[in-house]
């Protein structure tokens, strides 16, 4: 069997359970919409939403925990960019 292939069992009322490792890897939670694409006997199951909204939420949470406003976070952006440039390429940015 393909190492990336997973076996799912169709249960009563058409219920499928995704393996925990996949739910964790792709940050899928109960009630999350998925898209099922039927390619003539081959199915593709994919999350309907991208991870971007979840990542934005996580970044907002971390920013709030750090006690920073968006303006404060952006204030240091130029200096951090210059510092990273110097680390990667040397000299002045």
N, CA, C and O atoms as CSV, one atom per row, in Angstrom:
chain,resi,resn,atom,element,x,y,z
A,1,UNK,N,N,0.835,-1.176,0.000
A,1,UNK,CA,C,0.000,0.000,0.000
A,1,UNK,C,C,0.884,1.244,0.000
A,1,UNK,O,O,1.955,1.252,0.607
A,2,UNK,N,N,0.436,2.286,-0.677
A,2,UNK,CA,C,1.123,3.568,-0.724
A,2,UNK,C,C,1.282,4.099,0.702
A,2,UNK,O,O,0.300,4.121,1.443
A,3,UNK,N,N,2.488,4.531,1.118
A,3,UNK,CA,C,2.676,5.004,2.498
A,3,UNK,C,C,1.842,6.248,2.823
A,3,UNK,O,O,1.598,6.533,3.996
A,4,UNK,N,N,1.410,6.979,1.816
A,4,UNK,CA,C,0.579,8.155,2.066
A,4,UNK,C,C,-0.902,7.810,2.024
A,4,UNK,O,O,-1.733,8.647,2.377
A,5,UNK,N,N,-1.251,6.616,1.605
A,5,UNK,CA,C,-2.653,6.198,1.540
A,5,UNK,C,C,-3.138,5.809,2.934
A,5,UNK,O,O,-2.415,5.174,3.701
A,6,UNK,N,N,-4.343,6.189,3.240
A,6,UNK,CA,C,-4.959,5.842,4.519
A,6,UNK,C,C,-6.260,5.113,4.225
A,6,UNK,O,O,-6.966,5.462,3.280
A,7,UNK,N,N,-6.581,4.109,5.020
A,7,UNK,CA,C,-7.829,3.378,4.869
A,7,UNK,C,C,-8.856,3.948,5.829
A,7,UNK,O,O,-8.612,4.037,7.032
A,8,UNK,N,N,-10.006,4.334,5.294
A,8,UNK,CA,C,-11.112,4.845,6.087
A,8,UNK,C,C,-12.256,3.862,5.984
A,8,UNK,O,O,-12.386,3.168,4.975
A,9,UNK,N,N,-13.089,3.789,7.014
A,9,UNK,CA,C,-14.247,2.904,7.008
A,9,UNK,C,C,-15.510,3.747,6.976
A,9,UNK,O,O,-15.699,4.643,7.799
A,10,UNK,N,N,-16.365,3.449,6.019
A,10,UNK,CA,C,-17.644,4.138,5.928
A,10,UNK,C,C,-18.573,3.542,6.976
A,10,UNK,O,O,-18.800,2.332,6.991
A,11,UNK,N,N,-19.103,4.374,7.839
A,11,UNK,CA,C,-19.953,3.925,8.935
A,11,UNK,C,C,-21.398,4.326,8.663
A,11,UNK,O,O,-21.720,4.887,7.615
A,12,UNK,N,N,-22.242,4.032,9.614
A,12,UNK,CA,C,-23.652,4.356,9.490
A,12,UNK,C,C,-23.873,5.810,9.134
A,12,UNK,O,O,-23.136,6.690,9.579
A,13,UNK,N,N,-24.887,6.055,8.334
A,13,UNK,CA,C,-25.255,7.394,7.884
A,13,UNK,C,C,-24.133,8.087,7.119
A,13,UNK,O,O,-24.103,9.316,7.048
A,14,UNK,N,N,-23.205,7.313,6.543
A,14,UNK,CA,C,-22.159,7.871,5.689
A,14,UNK,C,C,-21.010,8.548,6.421
A,14,UNK,O,O,-20.270,9.327,5.820
A,15,UNK,N,N,-20.852,8.267,7.688
A,15,UNK,CA,C,-19.810,8.910,8.483
A,15,UNK,C,C,-18.437,8.298,8.211
A,15,UNK,O,O,-18.286,7.077,8.176
A,16,UNK,N,N,-17.443,9.158,8.021
A,16,UNK,CA,C,-16.041,8.751,7.892
A,16,UNK,C,C,-15.260,9.389,9.039
A,16,UNK,O,O,-15.559,10.508,9.454
A,17,UNK,N,N,-14.267,8.678,9.542
A,17,UNK,CA,C,-13.388,9.251,10.556
A,17,UNK,C,C,-12.007,9.396,9.949
A,17,UNK,O,O,-11.412,8.421,9.490
A,18,UNK,N,N,-11.497,10.632,9.950
A,18,UNK,CA,C,-10.139,10.863,9.463
A,18,UNK,C,C,-9.160,10.492,10.568
A,18,UNK,O,O,-9.416,10.788,11.735
A,19,UNK,N,N,-8.051,9.854,10.230
A,19,UNK,CA,C,-7.060,9.503,11.247
A,19,UNK,C,C,-6.594,10.743,12.020
A,19,UNK,O,O,-6.445,11.825,11.453
A,20,UNK,N,N,-6.373,10.565,13.296
A,20,UNK,CA,C,-5.964,11.667,14.177
A,20,UNK,C,C,-4.712,12.368,13.660
A,20,UNK,O,O,-4.608,13.590,13.759
A,21,UNK,N,N,-3.757,11.614,13.109
A,21,UNK,CA,C,-2.513,12.229,12.630
A,21,UNK,C,C,-2.796,13.232,11.510
A,21,UNK,O,O,-2.148,14.276,11.435
A,22,UNK,N,N,-3.756,12.922,10.644
A,22,UNK,CA,C,-4.102,13.855,9.565
A,22,UNK,C,C,-4.856,15.067,10.098
A,22,UNK,O,O,-4.617,16.192,9.660
A,23,UNK,N,N,-5.763,14.842,11.039
A,23,UNK,CA,C,-6.496,15.970,11.628
A,23,UNK,C,C,-5.530,16.933,12.305
A,23,UNK,O,O,-5.677,18.150,12.202
A,24,UNK,N,N,-4.546,16.379,12.992
A,24,UNK,CA,C,-3.567,17.216,13.683
A,24,UNK,C,C,-2.666,17.937,12.677
A,24,UNK,O,O,-2.454,19.144,12.796
A,25,UNK,N,N,-2.138,17.214,11.696
A,25,UNK,CA,C,-1.223,17.785,10.707
A,25,UNK,C,C,-1.858,18.955,9.962
A,25,UNK,O,O,-1.209,19.972,9.716
A,26,UNK,N,N,-3.145,18.801,9.601
A,26,UNK,CA,C,-3.822,19.824,8.809
A,26,UNK,C,C,-4.747,20.707,9.641
A,26,UNK,O,O,-5.537,21.483,9.103
A,27,UNK,N,N,-4.634,20.574,10.967
A,27,UNK,CA,C,-5.404,21.406,11.904
A,27,UNK,C,C,-6.900,21.381,11.589
A,27,UNK,O,O,-7.558,22.420,11.559
A,28,UNK,N,N,-7.417,20.191,11.356
A,28,UNK,CA,C,-8.844,20.018,11.079
A,28,UNK,C,C,-9.582,19.785,12.389
A,28,UNK,O,O,-9.159,18.994,13.232
A,29,UNK,N,N,-10.688,20.491,12.537
A,29,UNK,CA,C,-11.479,20.382,13.755
A,29,UNK,C,C,-12.891,19.929,13.410
A,29,UNK,O,O,-13.320,20.013,12.260
A,30,UNK,N,N,-13.602,19.452,14.416
A,30,UNK,CA,C,-14.970,19.000,14.231
A,30,UNK,C,C,-15.811,20.115,13.613
A,30,UNK,O,O,-15.729,21.273,14.022
A,31,UNK,N,N,-16.618,19.745,12.621
A,31,UNK,CA,C,-17.500,20.699,11.962
A,31,UNK,C,C,-16.857,21.442,10.803
A,31,UNK,O,O,-17.523,22.220,10.121
A,32,UNK,N,N,-15.569,21.212,10.572
A,32,UNK,CA,C,-14.863,21.889,9.486
A,32,UNK,C,C,-15.354,21.377,8.130
A,32,UNK,O,O,-15.443,20.166,7.928
A,33,UNK,N,N,-15.672,22.277,7.202
A,33,UNK,CA,C,-16.148,21.823,5.890
A,33,UNK,C,C,-15.010,21.239,5.059
A,33,UNK,O,O,-13.891,21.751,5.063
A,34,UNK,N,N,-15.316,20.167,4.353
A,34,UNK,CA,C,-14.369,19.521,3.446
A,34,UNK,C,C,-15.018,19.447,2.063
A,34,UNK,O,O,-16.243,19.435,1.951
A,35,UNK,N,N,-14.206,19.398,1.024
A,35,UNK,CA,C,-14.690,19.237,-0.336
A,35,UNK,C,C,-14.372,17.822,-0.786
A,35,UNK,O,O,-13.236,17.365,-0.657
A,36,UNK,N,N,-15.374,17.127,-1.315
A,36,UNK,CA,C,-15.189,15.781,-1.861
A,36,UNK,C,C,-15.328,15.883,-3.370
A,36,UNK,O,O,-16.382,16.260,-3.883
A,37,UNK,N,N,-14.260,15.546,-4.074
A,37,UNK,CA,C,-14.247,15.600,-5.527
A,37,UNK,C,C,-14.279,14.179,-6.059
A,37,UNK,O,O,-13.401,13.376,-5.742
A,38,UNK,N,N,-15.295,13.858,-6.877
A,38,UNK,CA,C,-15.447,12.523,-7.463
A,38,UNK,C,C,-14.858,12.541,-8.861
A,38,UNK,O,O,-15.377,13.213,-9.753
A,39,UNK,N,N,-13.780,11.804,-9.050
A,39,UNK,CA,C,-13.118,11.720,-10.348
A,39,UNK,C,C,-13.442,10.398,-11.041
A,39,UNK,O,O,-12.572,9.774,-11.648
A,40,UNK,N,N,-14.700,9.982,-10.942
A,40,UNK,CA,C,-15.116,8.747,-11.596
A,40,UNK,C,C,-14.634,7.511,-10.868
A,40,UNK,O,O,-14.047,6.621,-11.483
A,41,UNK,N,N,-14.871,7.440,-9.575
A,41,UNK,CA,C,-14.467,6.283,-8.789
A,41,UNK,C,C,-13.260,6.539,-7.917
A,41,UNK,O,O,-12.977,5.755,-7.012
A,42,UNK,N,N,-12.545,7.616,-8.167
A,42,UNK,CA,C,-11.434,8.042,-7.325
A,42,UNK,C,C,-11.889,9.319,-6.641
A,42,UNK,O,O,-12.349,10.252,-7.300
A,43,UNK,N,N,-11.762,9.365,-5.321
A,43,UNK,CA,C,-12.214,10.523,-4.565
A,43,UNK,C,C,-11.027,11.311,-4.036
A,43,UNK,O,O,-10.010,10.749,-3.632
A,44,UNK,N,N,-11.183,12.612,-4.050
A,44,UNK,CA,C,-10.214,13.501,-3.417
A,44,UNK,C,C,-10.974,14.253,-2.341
A,44,UNK,O,O,-12.008,14.863,-2.613
A,45,UNK,N,N,-10.462,14.211,-1.121
A,45,UNK,CA,C,-11.077,14.888,0.014
A,45,UNK,C,C,-10.102,15.965,0.477
A,45,UNK,O,O,-8.958,15.669,0.822
A,46,UNK,N,N,-10.558,17.205,0.483
A,46,UNK,CA,C,-9.669,18.314,0.830
A,46,UNK,C,C,-10.388,19.311,1.728
A,46,UNK,O,O,-11.601,19.490,1.610
A,47,UNK,N,N,-9.650,19.960,2.622
A,47,UNK,CA,C,-10.263,21.023,3.424
A,47,UNK,C,C,-10.806,22.108,2.507
A,47,UNK,O,O,-10.156,22.487,1.533
A,48,UNK,N,N,-11.990,22.603,2.817
A,48,UNK,CA,C,-12.609,23.632,1.989
A,48,UNK,C,C,-11.956,24.992,2.218
A,48,UNK,O,O,-11.837,25.790,1.288
A,49,UNK,N,N,-11.539,25.253,3.438
A,49,UNK,CA,C,-10.928,26.530,3.764
A,49,UNK,C,C,-9.418,26.391,3.836
A,49,UNK,O,O,-8.895,25.319,4.143
A,50,UNK,N,N,-8.733,27.465,3.554
A,50,UNK,CA,C,-7.278,27.450,3.678
A,50,UNK,C,C,-6.892,27.610,5.141
A,50,UNK,O,O,-7.738,27.893,5.990
A,51,UNK,N,N,-5.645,27.431,5.419
A,51,UNK,CA,C,-5.136,27.610,6.781
A,51,UNK,C,C,-4.934,29.075,7.138
A,51,UNK,O,O,-4.687,29.403,8.299
A,52,UNK,N,N,-5.036,29.959,6.148
A,52,UNK,CA,C,-4.742,31.374,6.398
A,52,UNK,C,C,-5.591,31.953,7.524
A,52,UNK,O,O,-5.030,32.583,8.421
A,53,UNK,N,N,-6.930,31.774,7.529
A,53,UNK,CA,C,-7.699,32.344,8.642
A,53,UNK,C,C,-7.266,31.805,10.011
A,53,UNK,O,O,-7.246,32.549,10.991
A,54,UNK,N,N,-6.921,30.525,10.079
A,54,UNK,CA,C,-6.453,29.957,11.345
A,54,UNK,C,C,-5.121,30.565,11.757
A,54,UNK,O,O,-4.912,30.874,12.930
A,55,UNK,N,N,-4.216,30.738,10.789
A,55,UNK,CA,C,-2.909,31.314,11.097
A,55,UNK,C,C,-3.042,32.770,11.548
A,55,UNK,O,O,-2.343,33.206,12.462
A,56,UNK,N,N,-3.936,33.513,10.907
A,56,UNK,CA,C,-4.175,34.898,11.312
A,56,UNK,C,C,-4.672,34.930,12.754
A,56,UNK,O,O,-4.226,35.754,13.553
A,57,UNK,N,N,-5.590,34.040,13.080
A,57,UNK,CA,C,-6.100,33.964,14.447
A,57,UNK,C,C,-5.010,33.633,15.449
A,57,UNK,O,O,-4.956,34.213,16.534
A,58,UNK,N,N,-4.152,32.708,15.089
A,58,UNK,CA,C,-3.051,32.314,15.976
A,58,UNK,C,C,-2.065,33.464,16.165
A,58,UNK,O,O,-1.604,33.715,17.278
A,59,UNK,N,N,-1.743,34.162,15.076
A,59,UNK,CA,C,-0.830,35.303,15.185
A,59,UNK,C,C,-1.443,36.415,16.035
A,59,UNK,O,O,-0.745,37.047,16.827
A,60,UNK,N,N,-2.731,36.652,15.875
A,60,UNK,CA,C,-3.409,37.668,16.695
A,60,UNK,C,C,-3.372,37.290,18.163
A,60,UNK,O,O,-3.143,38.137,19.026
A,61,UNK,N,N,-3.598,36.017,18.443
A,61,UNK,CA,C,-3.563,35.544,19.830
A,61,UNK,C,C,-2.175,35.749,20.432
A,61,UNK,O,O,-2.050,36.237,21.556
A,62,UNK,N,N,-1.140,35.382,19.693
A,62,UNK,CA,C,0.234,35.536,20.182
A,62,UNK,C,C,0.584,37.009,20.387
A,62,UNK,O,O,1.240,37.364,21.366
A,63,UNK,N,N,0.144,37.870,19.458
A,63,UNK,CA,C,0.400,39.304,19.591
A,63,UNK,C,C,-0.257,39.848,20.849
A,63,UNK,O,O,0.355,40.615,21.593
A,64,UNK,N,N,-1.515,39.448,21.089
A,64,UNK,CA,C,-2.229,39.913,22.275
A,64,UNK,C,C,-1.581,39.404,23.561
A,64,UNK,O,O,-1.481,40.138,24.543
A,65,UNK,N,N,-1.139,38.134,23.551
A,65,UNK,CA,C,-0.457,37.578,24.722
A,65,UNK,C,C,0.819,38.361,25.044
A,65,UNK,O,O,1.189,38.523,26.207
A,66,UNK,N,N,1.484,38.844,23.985
A,66,UNK,CA,C,2.713,39.612,24.178
A,66,UNK,C,C,2.423,41.063,24.577
A,66,UNK,O,O,3.333,41.825,24.905
A,67,UNK,N,N,1.131,41.427,24.541
A,67,UNK,CA,C,0.748,42.783,24.926
A,67,UNK,C,C,1.125,43.838,23.903
A,67,UNK,O,O,1.386,44.986,24.264
A,68,UNK,N,N,1.156,43.466,22.632
A,68,UNK,CA,C,1.543,44.397,21.574
A,68,UNK,C,C,0.332,44.818,20.750
A,68,UNK,O,O,-0.562,44.016,20.479
A,69,UNK,N,N,0.318,46.086,20.359
A,69,UNK,CA,C,-0.696,46.538,19.405
A,69,UNK,C,C,-0.169,46.234,18.007
A,69,UNK,O,O,1.008,45.915,17.840
A,70,UNK,N,N,-1.024,46.330,17.020
A,70,UNK,CA,C,-0.578,46.113,15.637
A,70,UNK,C,C,0.460,47.165,15.273
A,70,UNK,O,O,1.465,46.847,14.638
A,71,UNK,N,N,0.226,48.421,15.669
A,71,UNK,CA,C,1.191,49.485,15.377
A,71,UNK,C,C,2.556,49.194,15.998
A,71,UNK,O,O,3.590,49.400,15.362
A,72,UNK,N,N,2.554,48.715,17.243
A,72,UNK,CA,C,3.822,48.379,17.905
A,72,UNK,C,C,4.526,47.236,17.187
A,72,UNK,O,O,5.750,47.230,17.057
A,73,UNK,N,N,3.758,46.289,16.732
A,73,UNK,CA,C,4.330,45.154,16.014
A,73,UNK,C,C,4.962,45.613,14.703
A,73,UNK,O,O,6.047,45.161,14.338
A,74,UNK,N,N,4.281,46.509,14.003
A,74,UNK,CA,C,4.787,46.987,12.715
A,74,UNK,C,C,5.932,47.975,12.862
A,74,UNK,O,O,6.740,48.123,11.946
A,75,UNK,N,N,6.014,48.660,14.011
A,75,UNK,CA,C,7.070,49.639,14.252
A,75,UNK,C,C,8.453,49.048,14.050
A,75,UNK,O,O,9.315,49.673,13.432
A,76,UNK,N,N,8.664,47.872,14.558
A,76,UNK,CA,C,9.983,47.249,14.488
A,76,UNK,C,C,10.242,46.494,13.200
A,76,UNK,O,O,11.322,45.930,13.024
A,77,UNK,N,N,9.283,46.473,12.302
A,77,UNK,CA,C,9.407,45.675,11.085
A,77,UNK,C,C,10.579,46.118,10.205
A,77,UNK,O,O,11.335,45.275,9.721
A,78,UNK,N,N,10.739,47.417,9.993
A,78,UNK,CA,C,11.823,47.909,9.127
A,78,UNK,C,C,13.187,47.551,9.694
A,78,UNK,O,O,14.075,47.108,8.966
A,79,UNK,N,N,13.350,47.745,10.999
A,79,UNK,CA,C,14.637,47.418,11.621
A,79,UNK,C,C,14.911,45.917,11.545
A,79,UNK,O,O,16.043,45.515,11.280
A,80,UNK,N,N,13.911,45.094,11.770
A,80,UNK,CA,C,14.096,43.646,11.682
A,80,UNK,C,C,14.465,43.234,10.254
A,80,UNK,O,O,15.293,42.344,10.058
A,81,UNK,N,N,13.859,43.872,9.272
A,81,UNK,CA,C,14.166,43.567,7.873
A,81,UNK,C,C,15.619,43.922,7.567
A,81,UNK,O,O,16.326,43.152,6.917
A,82,UNK,N,N,16.070,45.105,8.044
A,82,UNK,CA,C,17.473,45.501,7.834
A,82,UNK,C,C,18.431,44.523,8.517
A,82,UNK,O,O,19.449,44.136,7.944
A,83,UNK,N,N,18.096,44.132,9.739
A,83,UNK,CA,C,18.934,43.192,10.494
A,83,UNK,C,C,19.038,41.853,9.766
A,83,UNK,O,O,20.129,41.295,9.653
A,84,UNK,N,N,17.924,41.339,9.277
A,84,UNK,CA,C,17.926,40.077,8.548
A,84,UNK,C,C,18.749,40.189,7.269
A,84,UNK,O,O,19.491,39.271,6.918
A,85,UNK,N,N,18.615,41.309,6.579
A,85,UNK,CA,C,19.388,41.522,5.354
A,85,UNK,C,C,20.887,41.495,5.650
A,85,UNK,O,O,21.660,40.848,4.944
A,86,UNK,N,N,21.290,42.220,6.720
A,86,UNK,CA,C,22.720,42.240,7.099
A,86,UNK,C,C,23.209,40.833,7.450
A,86,UNK,O,O,24.321,40.451,7.085
A,87,UNK,N,N,22.375,40.062,8.159
A,87,UNK,CA,C,22.774,38.694,8.541
A,87,UNK,C,C,22.940,37.816,7.302
A,87,UNK,O,O,23.868,37.011,7.226
A,88,UNK,N,N,22.062,37.971,6.359
A,88,UNK,CA,C,22.114,37.105,5.161
A,88,UNK,C,C,23.158,37.545,4.157
A,88,UNK,O,O,23.865,36.712,3.590
A,89,UNK,N,N,23.265,38.867,3.928
A,89,UNK,CA,C,24.073,39.360,2.817
A,89,UNK,C,C,25.249,40.234,3.253
A,89,UNK,O,O,26.100,40.573,2.430
A,90,UNK,N,N,25.308,40.601,4.526
A,90,UNK,CA,C,26.372,41.457,5.017
A,90,UNK,C,C,26.187,42.894,4.536
A,90,UNK,O,O,25.336,43.160,3.688
A,91,UNK,N,N,26.961,43.799,5.061
A,91,UNK,CA,C,26.891,45.195,4.631
A,91,UNK,C,C,25.622,45.894,5.051
A,91,UNK,O,O,24.927,45.455,5.967
A,92,UNK,N,N,25.322,47.004,4.363
A,92,UNK,CA,C,24.169,47.840,4.676
A,92,UNK,C,C,22.953,47.424,3.858
A,92,UNK,O,O,23.076,46.962,2.724
A,93,UNK,N,N,21.772,47.600,4.459
A,93,UNK,CA,C,20.516,47.294,3.757
A,93,UNK,C,C,19.983,48.542,3.105
A,93,UNK,O,O,18.934,48.503,2.463
